[in-house]
Amino acid sequence: MPGRVIVLCGPPGSGKGVVAGRAAARGMTVLSLGDVVRAEIADRGLPETPENVGQTALSMREEQGEAIVVDRLMPSLSEAMESSDVLVDGMRQTEELERLREHIEDVTIVALTASAQARAGWLAERGRGEDGGDEEFAVREEREWNWGLEHLMTQAHAIILNEGSVEELGERTDMILETLGF
């Protein structure tokens, strides 16, 4: 039986990495759309800065179409589905979801949400090159919401509210994944 697919969406810093970790602990393969963009940054020989991540994500879409990140992920996704369920981490656009559904009919969407204040604080602690400070957070926030993240989140089969500790998020994640049959 081929694996099933969960798409995880949510704004920057909402806890997607924690959810992805819990999915992996349950035996799911985790594939990150952000890793596709980071690979492109590396191919271009650019340092991973907030500006380079944002500009690369935009230019990829402008030059090769809105669904380019999913297109590049598809070979890995198809291979992973042969042996496990898959969580696709970090979808941002409805165009990406539509492209995915051209290849995979049954896709479950899980949205993750948390307050902007909490997310900005968590990103400041995370220390990834793409995160930056308050100004970069605001730019990234605007860019990702403008891509249609809100519309994508309204299609979710389940929403995880992240308003507590990492442990609480893990417990909520396990409950949602179990409820959805993963």
ABEGO torsion letter per residue (X at the ends): XBBBBBBBBEBBGAGAAAAAAAAAAAGBBBBBAAAAAAAAAAAAGBBBBAAAAAAAAAAAAAAAEAAAAAAAAAAAAAAAAAABBBBBBGBABAAAAAAAAAABABBBBBBBBBBAAAAAAAAAAAGBAAAEBAAAAAAAAAAAAAAGAAAAAAABABBBBBABBAAAAAAAAAAAAAAAGX
